[in-house]
Amino acid sequence: MIGFRKKDGKVYAVLSGRIDSSNAPEAEAELLQGLEGVEEPVFDLEKLEYISSAGLRVLMKVRKRSGKALEMIGASQEIYEILETTGFTELFKVSKKMREISVEGCPVIGKGFYGTVYRIDEETIVKVYSSPDCLDMIRNEKKLARTALVAGVPTAISYDIVKVGDSYGSVFELLNAVTFGDMLAEQPENCEAIVKQYAEFMRLVNSQSLPQGKLRSAKEIFSGYLEAVRGLLDEALYLRLKELLMGVPEQNTLIHGDAQMKNIMIGNGEPMLIDMDTLCQGHPIFDLQSVFVTYFAFEEDDPDNSMSFLGVSNQVAEKVWRSFPGYYFATGDQVRLSQLWDKISIVGCIRFLFLIHDGSEDSSGIYSLRVKHTVERLRALSARVDDLRF
């Protein structure tokens, strides 16, 4: 009826079978004894078949002793309805039991730092996270996606969280949708048209404003990146880069944070953002850096990267980077574009260093080469760029 387990520093009270007036006193004694000294236990309801008002009063005693809104996980639909009807969903943090799915044999349509996206069928995809301890990340990403949608940016909203083996995933309904990255890989001859659509959509994203403080500050995030890689820079270069970053004005503009083509899907002719865990707000330069990082920086010292990660040749990848600013800023002025490339590249180099800075054990030597070339580029760019504003 009552069991206990510990995981990741938390104590779980595992309820099973039925808890009603016939065994509520026994359940109360077991719970109070097993949770002695535990301030925030978690109730695991996955094996609970039924709970009566007598059983609910037992749970309420534990809550009163804790004085906090305790968490309940794994509630079946039947148990959830009982908790909702009695108002317990307002007193406890209740999550439903997740359905389990398999992605065996499902085609991979995208892969990122945090997980892999599979197509389950023609109408649905699932993003499976790499870490088994990712539920907070998934819930936060759902919250951020709703924020973007309310702000006026088309985005895919997860309608279900599922168990996939030992990990978890978010399920999205995306009827016949493909990413811009897929389109580019399948139609490299149409690179210019695809990049134009990509740039115009990102201009739409970066035209949306949020209430001040609604999301994390992009400038603060990138300042953190700079601090993380400070050891790779000489002091003069570090101070110059910090000065340039601090000079970027704070804005309430919506920023995706990893705005590469693989994170934009198009369905029924409408582009939409996916992978919202990097969402923040700030100056658009903090989004445009993604184009430099994805389509130039990773390829510079590893030309095979573009084919293995993006499915396109190195030449096509660089064409994306060189073409994007012209479409985004709607200009063919080469002098201005050269200035914009320099500014965007500085911010992109900072993020690129952050992304690779823990790769010092890379036996191929690519890490050292990337650091060398990126620092050299930062030194040259920072000497000729007055500020990062545009």
C-alpha positions in Angstrom: 0.0 0.0 0.0 2.8 2.5 1.0 6.4 2.2 -0.1 9.4 4.6 -0.1 12.3 5.3 -2.4 15.0 7.9 -2.9 16.2 9.4 -6.1 18.2 12.6 -6.9 18.0 13.7 -3.3 14.2 13.4 -3.2 12.0 11.0 -1.1 9.1 9.4 -2.9 6.1 8.0 -1.1 4.8 5.3 -3.5 1.1 4.7 -3.1 -0.4 1.5 -4.6 -3.7 -0.4 -4.7 -6.7 1.2 -2.9 -6.6 3.6 0.1 -10.1 4.0 1.7 -11.7 4.0 5.1 -10.7 0.4 5.7 -7.0 1.0 5.6 -6.6 4.8 5.9 -5.4 4.7 9.5 -2.7 2.2 8.6 -1.7 4.3 5.6 -1.5 7.4 7.8 0.8 5.7 10.3 3.1 4.4 7.6 3.3 7.7 5.8 3.9 9.8 8.9 6.6 7.4 10.1 8.3 7.0 6.7 8.3 10.7 6.0 9.6 11.8 9.5 12.0 14.6 8.9 11.2 14.9 5.2 10.1 18.4 4.3 9.1 18.0 0.7 8.2 14.4 -0.1 6.8 13.5 -3.6 3.8 11.3 -3.9 4.1 8.7 -6.6 0.6 7.7 -7.6 1.4 5.6 -10.7 0.2 2.3 -9.0 -2.7 3.9 -7.0 -6.0 2.4 -8.2 -8.4 4.3 -5.9 -8.4 6.8 -3.1 -11.4 7.8 -1.0 -12.0 10.9 1.1 -10.5 9.1 4.1 -7.3 8.5 2.1 -7.3 12.1 0.9 -7.5 13.4 4.5 -4.3 11.4 5.2 -2.5 13.2 2.3 -3.8 16.5 3.6 -2.2 15.8 7.0 1.2 15.3 5.4 0.7 18.5 3.4 -0.2 20.5 6.6 2.8 19.1 8.4 5.0 20.2 5.5 3.3 23.6 5.0 4.1 23.4 1.2 2.3 22.5 -2.0 3.7 19.0 -2.4 4.1 17.3 -5.7 2.1 14.3 -6.9 3.3 12.4 -10.0 1.9 9.6 -12.2 -1.8 10.1 -11.5 -4.0 8.0 -13.7 -7.0 9.7 -15.4 -9.3 8.2 -12.8 -7.2 9.4 -9.9 -6.7 12.8 -11.5 -10.4 13.3 -11.8 -10.8 12.5 -8.1 -8.1 15.0 -7.1 -9.5 17.6 -9.4 -13.1 17.2 -8.2 -12.0 17.5 -4.6 -9.8 20.6 -5.2 -6.6 18.7 -4.5 -5.1 19.9 -7.9 -5.2 23.4 -6.4 -3.5 22.3 -3.2 -0.9 19.9 -4.7 1.3 20.1 -7.8 -0.3 17.1 -9.7 0.9 15.6 -12.9 -0.8 12.8 -14.8 0.6 9.4 -15.6 2.4 9.6 -18.9 1.6 7.3 -21.8 4.6 5.3 -23.1 5.6 5.3 -26.7 8.4 3.7 -28.8 10.4 5.5 -31.5 11.9 2.3 -32.8 11.8 2.5 -36.6 10.6 6.1 -36.6 12.6 8.5 -39.0 14.8 11.1 -37.4 13.9 14.6 -38.7 16.2 16.6 -36.4 18.9 16.4 -33.8 20.1 19.0 -31.4 22.1 19.5 -28.2 19.3 18.4 -25.9 17.5 15.7 -27.9 16.3 14.1 -31.1 13.1 14.7 -33.0 11.3 11.7 -34.5 8.3 11.6 -36.8 5.8 9.2 -35.3 3.3 9.4 -38.2 2.2 11.9 -40.8 0.5 14.1 -38.2 2.8 14.0 -35.2 6.4 14.3 -34.1 8.1 13.7 -30.8 11.2 15.4 -29.4 13.0 12.9 -27.1 15.3 14.5 -24.7 18.8 13.1 -24.1 18.7 13.4 -20.3 16.3 11.2 -18.2 16.0 14.1 -15.8 14.5 16.6 -18.2 10.9 17.1 -17.1 11.5 20.6 -15.7 13.2 21.5 -19.1 10.2 20.1 -21.0 7.7 22.0 -18.9 9.7 25.2 -19.2 9.9 24.8 -23.0 6.1 24.4 -23.2 5.7 27.6 -21.2 8.1 29.5 -23.4 6.4 28.2 -26.5 3.1 29.6 -25.2 4.8 32.9 -24.5 6.0 33.1 -28.2 2.6 32.2 -29.5 0.9 34.9 -27.4 3.5 37.4 -28.7 2.4 36.7 -32.2 5.0 34.2 -33.4 3.8 31.0 -35.0 5.2 28.1 -33.0 4.5 24.5 -32.4 2.9 23.8 -29.0 3.4 20.4 -27.3 0.1 18.8 -26.4 1.5 15.8 -24.5 4.5 14.7 -22.5 5.3 11.0 -23.0 7.7 8.4 -21.6 10.2 7.1 -24.2 12.2 4.3 -22.7 14.2 5.7 -19.8 13.7 9.3 -21.0 10.8 11.7 -21.8 9.5 13.5 -24.9 7.2 16.2 -26.1 4.6 15.4 -28.7 3.6 18.0 -31.4 1.0 17.9 -34.1 2.7 18.9 -37.3 0.8 17.7 -40.3 3.2 17.0 -43.1 5.6 19.7 -41.7 9.3 19.8 -42.7 12.1 21.9 -41.4 13.8 24.6 -43.5 16.9 22.5 -42.9 15.2 19.5 -44.6 14.2 21.7 -47.5 17.7 23.0 -48.0 19.2 19.5 -47.8 16.7 18.2 -50.4 16.8 21.3 -52.7 20.2 22.9 -52.4 19.7 24.4 -55.9 16.9 26.5 -54.3 19.2 27.8 -51.6 18.6 31.5 -52.3 14.8 31.2 -52.2 14.9 29.1 -49.0 17.3 31.5 -47.3 15.1 34.5 -48.3 12.1 32.8 -46.7 14.2 31.9 -43.6 15.4 35.5 -43.2 12.0 37.0 -43.7 10.5 34.7 -41.0 13.3 35.6 -38.6 12.6 39.3 -39.2 9.0 38.6 -38.2 10.2 36.8 -35.0 12.5 39.7 -34.1 9.7 42.2 -34.7 7.7 40.9 -31.8 8.0 42.6 -28.4 7.4 41.2 -24.9 6.7 42.9 -21.6 9.9 44.0 -19.9 11.4 41.2 -17.9 9.0 38.5 -19.3 12.0 36.3 -20.4 15.7 36.1 -19.6 17.9 38.9 -21.0 19.9 37.8 -24.0 22.6 40.2 -23.1 23.0 38.6 -19.7 23.1 35.2 -21.2 25.9 36.1 -23.6 27.8 37.9 -20.9 27.7 34.6 -19.1 29.1 32.9 -22.2 31.9 35.4 -22.3 32.8 34.8 -18.6 32.8 31.0 -19.2 35.4 31.4 -22.0 37.5 34.1 -20.3 40.4 31.7 -19.8 40.7 31.3 -23.6 41.2 35.1 -24.1 44.0 37.5 -23.2 42.8 40.2 -20.7 42.8 43.0 -23.3 40.6 41.1 -25.7 38.3 39.9 -22.9 37.8 43.5 -21.7 37.2 44.8 -25.2 34.5 42.1 -25.9 32.9 42.9 -22.6 32.8 46.5 -23.5 31.2 45.8 -26.8 28.6 43.5 -25.2 27.7 46.0 -22.5 27.1 48.6 -25.2 24.3 46.6 -26.8 21.0 48.2 -25.8 18.5 46.1 -23.8 15.4 45.5 -25.9 12.1 43.6 -25.3 12.4 41.9 -28.7 11.7 38.2 -28.9 14.9 36.1 -29.4 14.9 32.4 -30.2 18.5 31.9 -29.2 19.3 29.1 -31.6 17.6 30.3 -34.8 19.0 27.8 -37.3 17.0 26.3 -40.1 16.5 23.0 -38.3 14.5 24.8 -35.6 12.0 26.3 -38.0 9.3 24.0 -39.5 6.9 24.8 -42.3 3.5 23.1 -42.6 0.8 24.1 -44.9 2.9 27.0 -46.1 3.3 28.5 -42.7 6.7 28.6 -40.9 6.8 28.0 -37.2 9.4 27.9 -34.5 10.3 24.8 -32.6 12.9 24.0 -29.8 11.9 26.9 -27.5 14.2 26.1 -24.6 16.6 29.0 -25.6 13.9 31.6 -25.8 14.9 35.0 -24.4 14.5 38.7 -25.2 17.0 41.3 -26.3 18.6 42.9 -29.3 18.2 40.9 -32.6 22.0 40.5 -32.9 21.7 37.8 -30.3 19.5 35.8 -32.8 21.5 36.5 -35.9 24.6 35.1 -34.4 23.0 31.6 -34.8 23.4 31.9 -38.6 27.1 32.6 -38.2 27.6 29.7 -35.7 25.6 27.1 -37.6 26.5 27.9 -41.2 30.1 29.2 -40.9 31.9 28.6 -37.6 31.3 24.9 -37.2 32.3 24.3 -40.8 35.4 26.5 -41.0 37.9 23.9 -39.6 35.7 20.9 -40.1 34.2 21.0 -43.7 32.5 17.6 -43.2 30.4 19.0 -40.3 27.9 20.7 -42.6 27.1 17.4 -44.4 27.0 15.3 -41.2 25.0 17.8 -39.1 23.0 19.8 -41.7 22.9 17.5 -44.7 24.4 20.1 -47.1 27.8 20.8 -48.5 30.2 23.3 -47.0 29.7 25.6 -50.0 25.9 25.6 -49.5 26.3 26.3 -45.7 28.5 29.3 -46.3 26.2 30.6 -48.9 23.4 30.6 -46.3 25.6 32.7 -44.0 26.6 35.1 -46.7 23.1 35.5 -48.2 21.1 35.7 -44.9 21.9 39.3 -43.8 21.0 40.8 -47.2 17.6 39.3 -47.0 17.1 40.0 -43.3 18.1 43.7 -43.6 16.6 44.0 -47.2 19.8 45.6 -48.5 22.3 44.9 -51.2 24.7 47.6 -49.9 28.0 45.6 -49.7 29.7 48.2 -47.4 26.8 48.0 -44.9 26.6 44.2 -45.2 30.3 43.9 -44.5 29.8 45.9 -41.3 26.9 43.8 -40.3 28.8 40.5 -40.9 31.6 41.8 -38.6 29.2 42.7 -35.8 27.2 39.5 -36.0 30.4 37.5 -36.2 31.7 38.9 -32.9 28.6 37.8 -31.0 28.7 34.5 -32.9 32.3 33.8 -32.0 31.6 34.3 -28.3 28.8 31.8 -28.4 30.8 29.4 -30.6 33.7 29.4 -28.1 31.1 28.7 -25.3 29.7 25.8 -27.2 33.1 24.2 -27.8 35.0 25.3 -24.6 34.6 21.9 -22.9 36.0 19.9 -25.8 39.7 20.2 -24.8 40.1 16.4 -24.7 39.2 16.1 -28.4 42.0 13.8 -29.7 41.5 15.1 -33.3 43.0 18.5 -32.4 39.9 20.2 -33.9 39.2 21.9 -30.6 42.5 23.7 -30.4 42.3 24.7 -34.1 38.8 26.1 -33.6 39.9 28.1 -30.5 43.0 29.5 -32.3 41.0 30.7 -35.3 38.1 32.0 -33.4 40.3 34.0 -31.0 42.3 35.4 -34.0 39.0 36.4 -35.6 37.8 38.1 -32.5 41.0 40.0 -32.1 40.8 41.3 -35.7 37.1 42.1 -35.6 37.1 43.9 -32.2 39.9 46.1 -33.5 37.8 47.4 -36.4 34.2 47.4 -34.9 33.2 50.4 -32.9 30.0 48.9 -31.4 27.5 46.1 -32.0 24.4 48.2 -32.6 22.5 48.3 -35.8 
